Amino acid sequence: MCVKAGLGVPPFSPQAVDSLRKFVPVSGTMIGNPLDAWQMFYKYSDEEATLKDVLRIVSEESEVHAIIVQFDVIKFMLNMWKDEFEKYFAGVAERLLEGCRYARDRKRKPVFLSMFLDPYLDADPERKYTLAFKDRCESEGFPVFPALRDAVRTVGRIYDYTQMKQRKGPRAG
């Protein structure tokens, strides 16, 4: 999707890959760009590496200029954690937002989130928690898109716009 949107997807540096390999499980993941580290979405305690650590490492990469996080695991978390969902999800949400704030505020890289929400789930807990987390992300200044494709297209358009502005240069006068 990124390539189709005119975006480069640079490989992570060997140092970043080594750092990620220290805590991202090898099985079922892809440690590269794009990064598929879905197991990290279930880490909620500061006693272990979390999404906060993943986002810090990725945002340190000089060739990474924007970060898109696809967050579509609430349904699975509800099934896995059942009555403990709110307790554990609070930790996951806070760690994810800490990492997003670090990338945006400390490394000056825009962060975009994609959260799939089935429009037919009116009263479902998945809908309730997804909407609440979406609102929280947006209240902290992070744009949230209903589909990954929409987030990628937006980043692509922002890139196109900045490239056009750079070619055009400042106005005289």
CYANA upper distance limits for C-alpha pairs under 8 A (distance plus 0.5 A):
  1 MET  CA      5 ALA  CA      6.70
  1 MET  CA    149 ARG  CA      7.30
  1 MET  CA    152 VAL  CA      7.25
  2 CYS  CA      6 GLY  CA      6.91
  2 CYS  CA      7 LEU  CA      5.58
  2 CYS  CA      8 GLY  CA      7.40
  2 CYS  CA      9 VAL  CA      7.55
  2 CYS  CA    152 VAL  CA      6.54
  2 CYS  CA    153 ARG  CA      8.36
  2 CYS  CA    156 GLY  CA      7.99
  3 VAL  CA      7 LEU  CA      5.59
  3 VAL  CA      8 GLY  CA      6.63
  3 VAL  CA      9 VAL  CA      7.74
  5 ALA  CA    152 VAL  CA      7.37
  5 ALA  CA    153 ARG  CA      6.39
  5 ALA  CA    156 GLY  CA      5.64
  5 ALA  CA    157 ARG  CA      8.36
  6 GLY  CA    156 GLY  CA      6.59
  7 LEU  CA    156 GLY  CA      6.58
  7 LEU  CA    159 TYR  CA      8.17
  9 VAL  CA     33 ASN  CA      6.86
  9 VAL  CA     34 PRO  CA      7.78
 10 PRO  CA     33 ASN  CA      7.16
 10 PRO  CA     63 GLU  CA      6.93
 10 PRO  CA     64 VAL  CA      7.60
 11 PRO  CA     32 GLY  CA      6.78
 11 PRO  CA     33 ASN  CA      5.99
 12 PHE  CA     16 ALA  CA      6.52
 12 PHE  CA     17 VAL  CA      6.85
 12 PHE  CA     32 GLY  CA      6.60
 12 PHE  CA     33 ASN  CA      6.81
 12 PHE  CA     58 VAL  CA      8.30
 12 PHE  CA     61 GLU  CA      7.43
 13 SER  CA     17 VAL  CA      6.85
 13 SER  CA     61 GLU  CA      7.71
 14 PRO  CA     18 ASP  CA      6.58
 15 GLN  CA     19 SER  CA      6.63
 16 ALA  CA     20 LEU  CA      6.61
 16 ALA  CA     57 ILE  CA      6.69
 16 ALA  CA     58 VAL  CA      7.59
 16 ALA  CA     61 GLU  CA      7.97
 17 VAL  CA     21 ARG  CA      6.56
 17 VAL  CA     31 ILE  CA      7.02
 17 VAL  CA     32 GLY  CA      7.57
 18 ASP  CA     22 LYS  CA      7.11
 19 SER  CA     23 PHE  CA      8.22
 19 SER  CA     57 ILE  CA      7.94
 20 LEU  CA     24 VAL  CA      6.17
 20 LEU  CA     31 ILE  CA      7.69
 20 LEU  CA     54 VAL  CA      7.36
 20 LEU  CA     57 ILE  CA      7.96
 21 ARG  CA     25 PRO  CA      7.62
 21 ARG  CA     26 VAL  CA      7.83
 21 ARG  CA     31 ILE  CA      7.89
 23 PHE  CA     49 ALA  CA      6.91
 24 VAL  CA     29 THR  CA      8.27
 24 VAL  CA     31 ILE  CA      8.39
 24 VAL  CA     37 ALA  CA      6.91
 24 VAL  CA     39 GLN  CA      8.05
 24 VAL  CA     40 MET  CA      7.50
 25 PRO  CA     29 THR  CA      7.28
 25 PRO  CA     37 ALA  CA      8.15
 25 PRO  CA     39 GLN  CA      7.86
 26 VAL  CA     30 MET  CA      7.97
 26 VAL  CA     31 ILE  CA      8.45
 29 THR  CA     35 LEU  CA      8.32
 29 THR  CA     36 ASP  CA      5.69
 29 THR  CA     37 ALA  CA      5.69
 29 THR  CA     38 TRP  CA      7.48
 30 MET  CA     34 PRO  CA      8.28
 30 MET  CA     35 LEU  CA      6.22
 30 MET  CA     36 ASP  CA      5.35
 30 MET  CA     37 ALA  CA      7.06
 31 ILE  CA     35 LEU  CA      5.82
 31 ILE  CA     36 ASP  CA      6.99
 31 ILE  CA     37 ALA  CA      7.70
 32 GLY  CA     36 ASP  CA      8.20
 37 ALA  CA     41 PHE  CA      8.31
 38 TRP  CA     42 TYR  CA      8.38
 39 GLN  CA     43 LYS  CA      7.92
 40 MET  CA     49 ALA  CA      8.46
 40 MET  CA     50 THR  CA      6.28
 40 MET  CA     51 LEU  CA      6.27
 41 PHE  CA     50 THR  CA      8.03
 41 PHE  CA     51 LEU  CA      7.07
 41 PHE  CA     73 VAL  CA      8.00
 41 PHE  CA     92 VAL  CA      7.19
 42 TYR  CA     77 MET  CA      8.01
 42 TYR  CA     92 VAL  CA      7.29
 43 LYS  CA     48 GLU  CA      7.74
 43 LYS  CA     49 ALA  CA      7.74
 43 LYS  CA     50 THR  CA      5.82
 43 LYS  CA     51 LEU  CA      7.92
 43 LYS  CA     91 GLY  CA      8.42
 43 LYS  CA     92 VAL  CA      6.72
 44 TYR  CA     50 THR  CA      7.13
 44 TYR  CA     88 TYR  CA      6.49
 44 TYR  CA     89 PHE  CA      7.58
 44 TYR  CA     90 ALA  CA      8.21
 44 TYR  CA     91 GLY  CA      4.92
 44 TYR  CA     92 VAL  CA      4.89
 44 TYR  CA     95 ARG  CA      7.49
 45 SER  CA     49 ALA  CA      8.36
 45 SER  CA     50 THR  CA      7.82
 45 SER  CA     91 GLY  CA      6.75
 45 SER  CA     92 VAL  CA      8.18
 46 ASP  CA     50 THR  CA      7.79
 49 ALA  CA     53 ASP  CA      6.49
 49 ALA  CA     54 VAL  CA      8.45
 50 THR  CA     54 VAL  CA      7.16
 50 THR  CA     92 VAL  CA      8.30
 50 THR  CA     95 ARG  CA      7.05
 50 THR  CA     96 LEU  CA      8.29
 51 LEU  CA     55 LEU  CA      6.56
 51 LEU  CA     92 VAL  CA      8.19
 51 LEU  CA     95 ARG  CA      6.51
 51 LEU  CA     96 LEU  CA      5.75
 51 LEU  CA     99 GLY  CA      7.09
 52 LYS  CA     56 ARG  CA      6.70
 52 LYS  CA     95 ARG  CA      5.48
 52 LYS  CA     96 LEU  CA      5.84
 52 LYS  CA     97 LEU  CA      7.90
 52 LYS  CA     98 GLU  CA      6.25
 52 LYS  CA     99 GLY  CA      4.41
 52 LYS  CA    100 CYS  CA      7.95
 53 ASP  CA     57 ILE  CA      6.77
 53 ASP  CA     99 GLY  CA      7.25
 54 VAL  CA     58 VAL  CA      6.73
 54 VAL  CA     99 GLY  CA      8.06
 55 LEU  CA     59 SER  CA      6.34
 55 LEU  CA     96 LEU  CA      8.46
 55 LEU  CA     99 GLY  CA      5.52
 55 LEU  CA    100 CYS  CA      7.19
 55 LEU  CA    102 TYR  CA      8.35
 55 LEU  CA    103 ALA  CA      7.32
 56 ARG  CA     60 GLU  CA      6.74
 56 ARG  CA     99 GLY  CA      6.41
 56 ARG  CA    102 TYR  CA      7.16
 56 ARG  CA    103 ALA  CA      6.98
 57 ILE  CA     61 GLU  CA      7.55
 58 VAL  CA     64 VAL  CA      7.86
 59 SER  CA     64 VAL  CA      7.20
 59 SER  CA     67 ILE  CA      8.09
 59 SER  CA    103 ALA  CA      5.79
 59 SER  CA    107 LYS  CA      7.02
 59 SER  CA    109 LYS  CA      7.62
 60 GLU  CA     64 VAL  CA      8.45
 60 GLU  CA    103 ALA  CA      8.48
 60 GLU  CA    107 LYS  CA      7.53
 65 HIS  CA    109 LYS  CA      6.28
 65 HIS  CA    110 PRO  CA      7.96
 66 ALA  CA    109 LYS  CA      5.75
 66 ALA  CA    110 PRO  CA      5.53
 66 ALA  CA    111 VAL  CA      6.51
 66 ALA  CA    112 PHE  CA      8.44
 66 ALA  CA    155 VAL  CA      8.33
 67 ILE  CA    109 LYS  CA      7.63
 67 ILE  CA    110 PRO  CA      6.84
 67 ILE  CA    111 VAL  CA      5.28
 67 ILE  CA    112 PHE  CA      6.74
 68 ILE  CA    111 VAL  CA      6.35
 68 ILE  CA    112 PHE  CA      5.25
 68 ILE  CA    113 LEU  CA      6.15
 68 ILE  CA    114 SER  CA      7.88
 68 ILE  CA    151 ALA  CA      7.64
 68 ILE  CA    152 VAL  CA      8.06
 69 VAL  CA    111 VAL  CA      8.03
 69 VAL  CA    112 PHE  CA      6.78
 69 VAL  CA    113 LEU  CA      5.29
 69 VAL  CA    114 SER  CA      6.67
 70 GLN  CA    113 LEU  CA      6.36
 70 GLN  CA    114 SER  CA      5.19
 70 GLN  CA    115 MET  CA      6.80
 70 GLN  CA    148 LEU  CA      6.96
 71 PHE  CA    113 LEU  CA      7.42
 71 PHE  CA    114 SER  CA      6.36
 71 PHE  CA    115 MET  CA      5.60
 71 PHE  CA    116 PHE  CA      7.98
 72 ASP  CA    114 SER  CA      8.15
 72 ASP  CA    115 MET  CA      5.91
 72 ASP  CA    116 PHE  CA      6.17
 73 VAL  CA     77 MET  CA      6.68
 74 ILE  CA     78 LEU  CA      6.57
 74 ILE  CA    126 GLU  CA      6.69
 74 ILE  CA    129 TYR  CA      7.97
 74 ILE  CA    130 THR  CA      7.40
 75 LYS  CA     79 ASN  CA      7.02
 75 LYS  CA    126 GLU  CA      6.07
 76 PHE  CA     80 MET  CA      6.60
 77 MET  CA     81 TRP  CA      6.26
 77 MET  CA     82 LYS  CA      8.18
 77 MET  CA     85 PHE  CA      7.28
 77 MET  CA     89 PHE  CA      8.29
 78 LEU  CA     82 LYS  CA      5.76
 78 LEU  CA     85 PHE  CA      6.33
 78 LEU  CA    126 GLU  CA      7.90
 81 TRP  CA     85 PHE  CA      5.33
 81 TRP  CA     88 TYR  CA      8.10
 84 GLU  CA     88 TYR  CA      6.83
 85 PHE  CA     89 PHE  CA      6.17
 86 GLU  CA     90 ALA  CA      6.49
 87 LYS  CA     91 GLY  CA      7.55
 88 TYR  CA     92 VAL  CA      7.00
 89 PHE  CA     93 ALA  CA      6.42
 90 ALA  CA     94 GLU  CA      6.63
 91 GLY  CA     95 ARG  CA      6.65
 92 VAL  CA     96 LEU  CA      6.60
 93 ALA  CA     97 LEU  CA      6.65
 93 ALA  CA    133 PHE  CA      8.18
 94 GLU  CA     98 GLU  CA      6.54
 95 ARG  CA     99 GLY  CA      6.81
 96 LEU  CA    100 CYS  CA      6.75
 97 LEU  CA    101 ARG  CA      6.46
 97 LEU  CA    137 CYS  CA      8.01
 98 GLU  CA    102 TYR  CA      6.64
 99 GLY  CA    103 ALA  CA      6.77
100 CYS  CA    104 ARG  CA      6.67
100 CYS  CA    111 VAL  CA      6.87
101 ARG  CA    105 ASP  CA      6.03
101 ARG  CA    106 ARG  CA      8.02
102 TYR  CA    106 ARG  CA      5.61
102 TYR  CA    107 LYS  CA      7.11
103 ALA  CA    107 LYS  CA      5.45
103 ALA  CA    108 ARG  CA      6.76
103 ALA  CA    109 LYS  CA      5.99
103 ALA  CA    110 PRO  CA      7.74
103 ALA  CA    111 VAL  CA      7.68
104 ARG  CA    108 ARG  CA      5.15
104 ARG  CA    109 LYS  CA      5.20
104 ARG  CA    110 PRO  CA      5.86
104 ARG  CA    111 VAL  CA      6.88
105 ASP  CA    109 LYS  CA      8.09
111 VAL  CA    142 PHE  CA      6.94
111 VAL  CA    143 PRO  CA      8.11
112 PHE  CA    142 PHE  CA      6.58
112 PHE  CA    143 PRO  CA      5.87
112 PHE  CA    144 VAL  CA      6.68
112 PHE  CA    145 PHE  CA      8.26
112 PHE  CA    151 ALA  CA      7.04
113 LEU  CA    142 PHE  CA      7.60
113 LEU  CA    143 PRO  CA      6.76
113 LEU  CA    144 VAL  CA      5.20
113 LEU  CA    145 PHE  CA      6.67
113 LEU  CA    148 LEU  CA      8.49
113 LEU  CA    151 ALA  CA      7.56
114 SER  CA    144 VAL  CA      6.02
114 SER  CA    145 PHE  CA      5.15
114 SER  CA    146 PRO  CA      6.20
114 SER  CA    147 ALA  CA      6.01
114 SER  CA    148 LEU  CA      5.72
114 SER  CA    151 ALA  CA      6.92
115 MET  CA    130 THR  CA      7.93
115 MET  CA    134 LYS  CA      7.98
115 MET  CA    144 VAL  CA      7.31
115 MET  CA    145 PHE  CA      6.71
115 MET  CA    146 PRO  CA      5.75
115 MET  CA    147 ALA  CA      6.91
115 MET  CA    148 LEU  CA      8.22
116 PHE  CA    145 PHE  CA      8.41
116 PHE  CA    146 PRO  CA      5.52
116 PHE  CA    147 ALA  CA      6.20
117 LEU  CA    127 ARG  CA      7.14
117 LEU  CA    130 THR  CA      7.58
117 LEU  CA    146 PRO  CA      6.96
118 ASP  CA    127 ARG  CA      8.05
121 LEU  CA    126 GLU  CA      8.26
121 LEU  CA    127 ARG  CA      6.62
122 ASP  CA    127 ARG  CA      7.40
123 ALA  CA    127 ARG  CA      7.36
123 ALA  CA    128 LYS  CA      7.64
124 ASP  CA    128 LYS  CA      7.02
125 PRO  CA    129 TYR  CA      6.61
126 GLU  CA    130 THR  CA      6.42
127 ARG  CA    131 LEU  CA      6.45
128 LYS  CA    132 ALA  CA      6.69
129 TYR  CA    133 PHE  CA      6.56
130 THR  CA    134 LYS  CA      6.46
131 LEU  CA    135 ASP  CA      6.58
132 ALA  CA    136 ARG  CA      6.76
133 PHE  CA    137 CYS  CA      6.66
134 LYS  CA    138 GLU  CA      6.68
134 LYS  CA    144 VAL  CA      7.06
135 ASP  CA    139 SER  CA      6.50
136 ARG  CA    140 GLU  CA      6.91
137 CYS  CA    141 GLY  CA      7.07
137 CYS  CA    142 PHE  CA      5.87
137 CYS  CA    143 PRO  CA      7.83
137 CYS  CA    144 VAL  CA      7.74
138 GLU  CA    142 PHE  CA      5.42
138 GLU  CA    143 PRO  CA      6.25
138 GLU  CA    144 VAL  CA      7.13
144 VAL  CA    151 ALA  CA      8.23
145 PHE  CA    150 ASP  CA      6.65
145 PHE  CA    151 ALA  CA      6.24
146 PRO  CA    150 ASP  CA      7.67
147 ALA  CA    151 ALA  CA      7.28
148 LEU  CA    152 VAL  CA      6.73
149 ARG  CA    153 ARG  CA      6.57
150 ASP  CA    154 THR  CA      6.65
151 ALA  CA    155 VAL  CA      6.82
152 VAL  CA    156 GLY  CA      6.61
153 ARG  CA    157 ARG  CA      6.65
154 THR  CA    158 ILE  CA      6.67
155 VAL  CA    159 TYR  CA      6.63
156 GLY  CA    160 ASP  CA      6.66
157 ARG  CA    161 TYR  CA      6.58
158 ILE  CA    162 THR  CA      6.74
159 TYR  CA    163 GLN  CA      6.65
160 ASP  CA    164 MET  CA      6.66
161 TYR  CA    165 LYS  CA      6.70
162 THR  CA    166 GLN  CA      6.65
163 GLN  CA    167 ARG  CA      6.78
164 MET  CA    168 LYS  CA      6.61
165 LYS  CA    169 GLY  CA      6.54
